[in-house]
Structure formats: structure tokens, C-alpha cells
Amino acid sequence: MTSEKMVIGTRGSELALYQANFIKDILIGQHDCSVEIKIIKTTGDKIDNLPFDKMEGKGFFTKELEEALLSGEIDLAVHSLKDQMTSQPDGLTLGAVGFRADSRELLLIRPEAVAENGFLPVKDGAVLGTSSARRQCQVFFHNPSFKIKDLRGNVPTRVRRLRDGNYDAIIVAAAGLDRLELDLSGLKAVRLDPGEFLPAPAQGILGIQMRRDDKKTAEVVARLNSDEAELQSSLERGLLARYDSGCTLPLGVESDLSGGKMRLKAVLGVRSGDSWSGLKCADVSGDNPEQVVTDTYNQLQESRPIANSRDQR
């Protein structure tokens, strides 16, 4: 016997629809649910000509979905967890987190701009596309000669703009390219070492948001939760929460769970006027999540900014 119908709210981008349909298929195939998908346009979708740090407010890709949840228009919202604020609005909760894809960053380069060596193998002085402050500060750290040019739009749009010659190279999340299985022929693709070029907190993890008092839905959605992804999220987003900020914070993180220990690496970009003066770095291990987050935050606060990758960390 099938359960009452669930309505999943999602943005209309190809990646958002892929993620919503991925969860829909699991709910139908493994949990005998009846599921419908409803597309909701968010502020981040409507305004695609401004970098994030020039946009007012927070939750650019989630606010309208959260309003639809609270009004009862939808029952679930499937998010890229990195887009969500670290605190939940009153009445909402994360029913599950999981399904982590590759958390690394992917550097895509036009063939004529490829360099023979370097951590970022792009020719000096190249135009590199990204609107992420986190990516910008790390690009500057590895090669300050690059000209950073804002890049907005969904994942296929970003790749198309690279192919059209608007940029020599761009940086995107590997998870999005992998999930969409986009054609990258003719471009050089480099997956960046996450210990050297740190991703966004919870990059590649899906978050399933729902009403806090919806017990029937919670019972089903809880089965989708991954304990490992939840712990990694608590470390990475726990550090982000210390800054009471969102995707505009130039914070990169990487967590690792092995041998009963947790490790959290982080970098924080430091501005000097309109440019970057360097990165603050932290690397902490331990067996208590809250303590690891606290120690990482304190290490970042106390560390001296490093100007470039040639300096000794």
C-alpha cells in the first residue's frame, strides 16, 4: 500500500531537477511512496548577472523553497547542502543528508590556454571564470597573474560560456558535472586535490528539508540519511556556522573520517582592499566533532595569512 503523496520542491536548473528526481526515484522504488515534483524559482535563479557578494540578503537558492514548505505548498525540498544556510528557519528541519558525490573542484581549460605544469595548469595572465569568493582567494594564492571574471548561471551555461571563448578556464564543482554527465570533449579537465584547493562546506552532499512537525514524512525521509555524510556535514558546516555567514564567505574546508578520528582542514581568504592578501590555514584532528570545529576556528583566527603557495605553510 502506497503512502500519502509527497510533493518535492526544487529549482528548475538541470542539476536541481536531477537531484530532485534522484530522491523521487528512491522514494518510489525503495519506499513505495507516491511523489510529485514542483519547480519553484528562487532569487538566485532570477538574478544571474551579479556575483554573490553583490546580492542582498542570504539563502539565494533556498528562501522561496523554504516559504513553500512552510505554507504547505510542498512537503520536501531537495537542496545542494552547500547552498543552505547553517541554521534552519523556525518550523523547518533537515530530515536527511547524504548521497555525497565527489567533493572536489573541477578546473576546465580551453586547449589553447593549457600550461605544461603548475598546480593550476593554465597559462599566466589567463581569464578564469568564477563568482565564488572562496575560489577566487585560492586561485590568487596559487597564481596571482590570473584575471578573475565573474561567472554565473547553471552548470551547462557555465560550460557553454567557456566553450564560447568568454573565459580561458573556469572552476566548477565536480559533483554537478558528474551528476549531469556533461560532454567535456575538447576541454582539459583537472580534478583539484581537495587538500590543496579546498571545496565549499558540504560540497557534493544533498540535503532534504521538511516541516519539523510532519511526522509521517519524517519517518520515511529519515531512512535516506547517511551517518557519515551527517558527521562530515556537522564538521564542515559547523565551522561555517561560527562565522554566521553563507556562500559569500571565502571559506574552504575538507573533512576526513578514518580510524575513528576526524580531521578538518580549512582555509579562509583575507582581503586587502579590492584584492586578496593571502590565506589563513588550519588543520586539526580529534575524536570530538565540536572540539575539532572549535580548534579549527581558533586556529584560523590566530594564524598569520600566507601570501602565496610558494610561502611555507
C-alpha positions as CSV (number, residue, x, y, z in Angstrom):
1,M,0.0,0.0,0.0
2,T,1.5,3.3,-1.0
3,S,1.8,6.2,1.4
4,E,0.2,9.7,1.0
5,K,1.6,11.7,-1.9
6,M,4.7,13.8,-1.2
7,V,5.4,16.9,-3.2
8,I,9.1,17.7,-3.7
9,G,10.0,21.3,-4.4
10,T,13.1,22.1,-6.5
11,R,14.7,24.8,-8.5
12,G,14.4,24.4,-12.3
13,S,18.0,24.0,-13.2
14,E,19.1,20.8,-14.8
15,L,21.2,19.9,-11.8
16,A,18.4,20.7,-9.3
17,L,15.9,18.6,-11.3
18,Y,18.4,15.8,-11.5
19,Q,18.8,15.8,-7.7
20,A,15.0,16.0,-7.1
21,N,14.3,13.2,-9.5
22,F,17.1,11.1,-7.9
23,I,15.4,11.4,-4.5
24,K,12.0,10.9,-6.1
25,D,13.1,7.6,-7.7
26,I,14.4,6.3,-4.4
27,L,11.2,7.2,-2.5
28,I,9.1,5.5,-5.2
29,G,11.3,2.5,-5.8
30,Q,12.6,1.7,-2.4
31,H,9.9,3.1,-0.1
32,D,6.7,2.7,-2.1
33,C,5.8,6.4,-2.0
34,S,3.8,8.5,-4.4
35,V,5.8,11.5,-5.3
36,E,5.3,14.7,-7.4
37,I,7.9,17.4,-8.3
38,K,7.1,21.1,-8.3
39,I,9.5,23.7,-9.7
40,I,10.0,26.9,-7.7
41,K,12.1,29.8,-9.0
42,T,14.5,31.3,-6.4
43,T,16.2,34.7,-6.1
44,G,19.5,33.1,-7.2
45,D,17.8,31.9,-10.4
46,K,16.1,35.2,-11.2
47,I,19.3,37.3,-10.7
48,D,22.1,35.7,-12.6
49,N,24.1,38.8,-13.6
50,L,25.6,39.7,-10.2
51,P,28.3,38.0,-8.2
52,F,27.0,36.6,-4.8
53,D,28.8,39.2,-2.7
54,K,26.9,42.0,-4.6
55,M,23.4,40.4,-3.9
56,E,21.5,41.5,-0.8
57,G,20.4,39.0,1.9
58,K,21.1,35.3,2.3
59,G,19.7,32.0,1.1
60,F,19.7,33.0,-2.6
61,F,18.8,29.5,-3.7
62,T,16.6,28.3,-0.8
63,K,14.4,31.1,0.6
64,E,11.4,30.6,-1.8
65,L,11.6,26.8,-1.3
66,E,11.5,27.3,2.4
67,E,8.5,29.6,2.1
68,A,6.7,26.9,0.0
69,L,7.5,24.3,2.7
70,L,6.1,26.5,5.5
71,S,2.9,27.3,3.5
72,G,2.3,23.6,2.9
73,E,2.7,24.0,-0.9
74,I,5.4,21.3,-0.9
75,D,6.4,18.6,1.6
76,L,10.1,18.3,0.8
77,A,12.8,20.4,-0.7
78,V,15.9,18.8,-2.1
79,H,19.0,21.1,-1.9
80,S,22.7,21.0,-2.7
81,L,23.5,21.3,1.0
82,K,26.3,23.8,0.4
83,D,23.6,26.3,-0.7
84,Q,21.7,26.1,2.6
85,M,22.2,28.4,5.5
86,T,23.6,26.6,8.6
87,S,20.6,27.5,10.7
88,Q,17.1,26.3,9.9
89,P,14.1,28.7,9.8
90,D,11.5,28.2,12.5
91,G,9.3,25.2,11.7
92,L,11.8,23.5,9.3
93,T,14.4,20.9,9.7
94,L,16.8,18.7,7.7
95,G,15.1,15.3,7.5
96,A,18.2,13.7,5.9
97,V,21.6,14.4,4.5
98,G,23.6,12.1,2.3
99,F,24.4,10.8,-1.2
100,R,27.7,12.7,-1.3
101,A,29.3,12.8,-4.7
102,D,32.9,13.8,-5.5
103,S,33.6,16.9,-3.3
104,R,36.5,18.1,-5.4
105,E,36.7,21.2,-7.6
106,L,37.0,20.7,-11.3
107,L,39.2,23.1,-13.4
108,L,38.1,23.2,-17.1
109,I,40.5,24.7,-19.5
110,R,40.3,25.7,-23.2
111,P,43.1,23.8,-25.1
112,E,44.9,26.9,-26.2
113,A,45.2,28.1,-22.5
114,V,46.7,24.9,-21.1
115,A,50.0,25.2,-19.4
116,E,52.6,22.4,-19.2
117,N,52.9,22.5,-15.5
118,G,51.7,24.2,-12.3
119,F,49.0,23.2,-9.7
120,L,46.5,25.2,-11.9
121,P,47.9,24.3,-15.3
122,V,46.6,27.4,-17.1
123,K,48.8,30.0,-18.9
124,D,49.8,33.0,-16.8
125,G,47.5,36.0,-17.3
126,A,44.6,33.8,-18.4
127,V,41.0,34.8,-17.8
128,L,39.5,32.5,-15.2
129,G,35.8,32.4,-14.5
130,T,34.2,32.2,-11.0
131,S,31.9,34.3,-8.9
132,S,32.9,32.4,-5.7
133,A,35.0,34.4,-3.2
134,R,36.2,31.0,-1.8
135,R,37.5,30.0,-5.2
136,Q,38.9,33.5,-6.0
137,C,41.1,33.7,-2.9
138,Q,42.5,30.3,-3.6
139,V,43.2,31.0,-7.3
140,F,45.0,34.2,-6.3
141,F,47.0,32.1,-3.7
142,H,48.2,29.7,-6.4
143,N,48.7,32.2,-9.2
144,P,48.0,35.9,-8.8
145,S,48.6,36.5,-12.5
146,F,45.1,35.2,-13.5
147,K,42.4,37.7,-14.3
148,I,39.2,36.7,-12.4
149,K,36.0,37.3,-14.3
150,D,32.6,36.7,-12.7
151,L,30.8,33.6,-13.9
152,R,27.1,32.9,-13.0
153,G,24.5,30.6,-14.5
154,N,23.7,26.9,-14.2
155,V,26.3,24.3,-14.8
156,P,25.7,23.7,-18.6
157,T,25.6,27.5,-19.1
158,R,29.0,27.9,-17.4
159,V,30.5,25.2,-19.6
160,R,28.9,26.8,-22.7
161,R,30.3,30.2,-21.9
162,L,33.8,28.6,-21.6
163,R,33.4,26.9,-25.0
164,D,32.2,30.3,-26.5
165,G,35.6,31.8,-25.5
166,N,34.4,34.2,-22.8
167,Y,37.0,32.6,-20.4
168,D,40.2,30.7,-20.7
169,A,39.3,28.4,-17.8
170,I,36.6,28.0,-15.2
171,I,36.2,26.2,-11.9
172,V,33.0,24.3,-11.0
173,A,32.1,21.6,-8.5
174,A,32.9,18.1,-9.9
175,A,29.7,16.8,-8.3
176,G,27.5,18.8,-10.7
177,L,29.4,17.7,-13.8
178,D,29.4,14.1,-12.7
179,R,25.6,14.0,-11.9
180,L,24.7,15.6,-15.3
181,E,27.3,13.6,-17.3
182,L,28.0,16.7,-19.4
183,D,30.1,16.4,-22.5
184,L,33.5,17.9,-21.8
185,S,35.2,16.9,-25.1
186,G,37.7,19.3,-26.3
187,L,38.4,20.8,-22.9
188,K,41.1,19.8,-20.4
189,A,39.5,18.7,-17.1
190,V,41.6,18.7,-13.9
191,R,40.2,17.5,-10.6
192,L,41.9,19.6,-8.0
193,D,43.4,18.0,-4.9
194,P,40.9,18.9,-2.1
195,G,43.8,19.2,0.4
196,E,45.3,22.0,-1.8
197,F,42.2,23.6,-3.2
198,L,39.5,23.3,-0.6
199,P,35.9,22.9,-1.6
200,A,32.8,24.5,-0.1
201,P,31.4,23.2,3.2
202,A,29.3,20.1,2.4
203,Q,30.0,20.3,-1.3
204,G,28.5,17.3,-3.1
205,I,26.1,16.4,-0.3
206,L,22.3,16.5,-0.8
207,G,20.1,17.9,2.0
208,I,16.4,17.1,2.3
209,Q,14.4,19.8,4.1
210,M,10.9,19.4,5.5
211,R,8.5,20.7,8.1
212,R,9.5,19.9,11.6
213,D,6.0,18.8,12.6
214,D,5.5,16.5,9.6
215,K,6.0,13.2,11.5
216,K,4.7,11.0,8.7
217,T,7.1,12.4,6.1
218,A,10.0,12.4,8.7
219,E,9.5,8.7,9.2
220,V,10.2,7.9,5.5
221,V,12.9,10.6,4.9
222,A,15.0,9.5,7.9
223,R,15.7,6.3,6.1
224,L,17.7,8.3,3.5
225,N,20.1,9.7,6.0
226,S,23.8,8.8,5.9
227,D,25.6,8.9,9.2
228,E,29.0,9.5,7.6
229,A,27.7,12.4,5.5
230,E,25.9,13.8,8.5
231,L,29.1,13.8,10.5
232,Q,31.1,15.4,7.7
233,S,28.4,18.0,7.3
234,S,28.5,18.7,11.0
235,L,32.2,19.4,10.9
236,E,32.3,21.4,7.7
237,R,29.1,23.4,8.2
238,G,29.8,23.6,11.9
239,L,32.9,25.7,11.1
240,L,30.9,27.8,8.6
241,A,28.3,28.4,11.3
242,R,30.9,30.0,13.6
243,Y,31.0,32.9,11.1
244,D,27.2,33.3,10.8
245,S,27.6,33.5,7.1
246,G,26.7,31.7,3.9
247,C,28.2,31.0,0.4
248,T,29.8,34.5,0.2
249,L,32.3,33.7,2.9
250,P,35.7,32.8,1.4
251,L,36.0,29.6,3.4
252,G,37.2,26.3,2.0
253,V,37.1,23.1,4.0
254,E,37.9,19.4,3.7
255,S,37.0,16.7,6.3
256,D,38.2,13.2,6.6
257,L,37.0,10.3,8.7
258,S,39.3,7.4,9.3
259,G,40.4,5.1,12.1
260,G,37.9,6.6,14.5
261,K,39.5,10.0,14.1
262,M,38.2,13.2,12.4
263,R,40.4,15.6,10.5
264,L,39.3,19.1,9.4
265,K,41.3,21.3,7.1
266,A,40.3,24.8,6.3
267,V,41.4,28.0,4.5
268,L,40.0,31.5,4.9
269,G,40.7,34.2,2.4
270,V,41.9,37.6,3.7
271,R,41.1,40.7,1.8
272,S,43.3,43.8,1.3
273,G,41.1,46.5,-0.3
274,D,39.7,45.1,-3.5
275,S,42.2,42.2,-3.7
276,W,43.4,39.3,-1.7
277,S,46.4,39.4,0.7
278,G,46.5,35.7,1.4
279,L,45.0,32.7,3.2
280,K,44.7,31.7,6.8
281,C,45.1,28.0,7.2
282,A,44.1,25.4,9.8
283,D,44.5,21.6,10.1
284,V,43.0,19.9,13.2
285,S,42.4,16.2,14.1
286,G,40.5,14.8,17.0
287,D,37.7,12.5,18.1
288,N,35.1,15.0,19.3
289,P,33.3,16.9,16.5
290,E,32.5,20.0,18.5
291,Q,36.1,20.3,19.8
292,V,37.5,19.8,16.3
293,V,35.4,22.6,14.9
294,T,36.3,24.9,17.9
295,D,40.0,24.2,17.5
296,T,39.9,24.7,13.7
297,Y,38.0,28.1,14.2
298,N,40.6,29.2,16.8
299,Q,43.5,28.2,14.6
300,L,42.1,30.2,11.7
301,Q,41.6,33.2,14.0
302,E,45.1,33.1,15.3
303,S,47.0,32.2,12.2
304,R,49.0,34.6,10.0
305,P,47.9,35.0,6.4
306,I,50.1,33.3,3.9
307,A,50.6,35.4,0.7
308,N,51.1,32.6,-1.9
309,S,51.7,28.9,-2.4
310,R,55.4,29.4,-2.5
311,D,55.5,30.5,1.1
312,Q,56.0,27.9,3.8
313,R,52.7,26.9,5.3
